[in-house]
Amino acid sequence: MGLFRTILGKLGMHDKDADAAHSGLKVSTASAAQPAAPATLTQVDVVTLLETKAKANPQKLNWRTSIVDLLKLLDIDSSLVARQQLATELNCPPELMKESAQMNTWLHKTVLAKIAANGGNVPRELLD
């Protein structure tokens, strides 16, 4: 996942789905014999991180409701083409992609939900 992985990277997170896909790769005999290190799950406080970025940004960005502002805050291309690419990547229903406002609303909720699914601490009110 290209753009979504970029979003996670900007938040200091990793894509669990991509990590799981890569874990199926063959490993050498030497590394296979070594026990795996225990996974530590650290939740990223997304709100604190984004609020800190927002305070340091000269623009007044409303990342809590706008996918465009969220992408701008993370210094990621927020153009319509980039958002359409992200929507396609995240499997946005085609009927929502016909209207940018509907696509943007769906994208914002989906991106926050996927951030939460990847270890981001996102408050419930931002996910509803």
QUILINMO-V325055 format. One line per field, one symbol per residue. ss: DSSP state (a for helix, b for strand, c for the rest). phi: phi as a letter, one per 30 degrees, with the letter a starting at -180 (. if undefined). psi: psi as a letter, one per 40 degrees, with the letter a starting at -180 (. if undefined). A space follows every 10 residues. Layout:
BEGIN
ss = ???
phi = ???
psi = ???
END
This chain:
BEGIN
ss = caaaaaaaaa cccccaaaaa aaccccccaa aaaccccccc cccbbaaaaa aaaaaacccc ccccccaaaa aaacccccca aaaaaaaaac cccaaaacca aaaaaaaaaa aaaaaaaccb bccaaaac
phi = .dddddeddd cibbdddddd ddddddcded dddddddddc ccdcdddddd dddddddddc ccddbcdddd ddddhbecde ddddddddec ideeddddbd ddddddeedd dddddddcjd dcdeddcd
psi = hcdddddddd efiihddddd ddeeiiiidd ddehiiihhh hhhhgddddd dddddehdih hgddehdddd dddefiheid ddddddddde fhhdddedhd dddddddddd ddddddeeeh ghiddee.
END
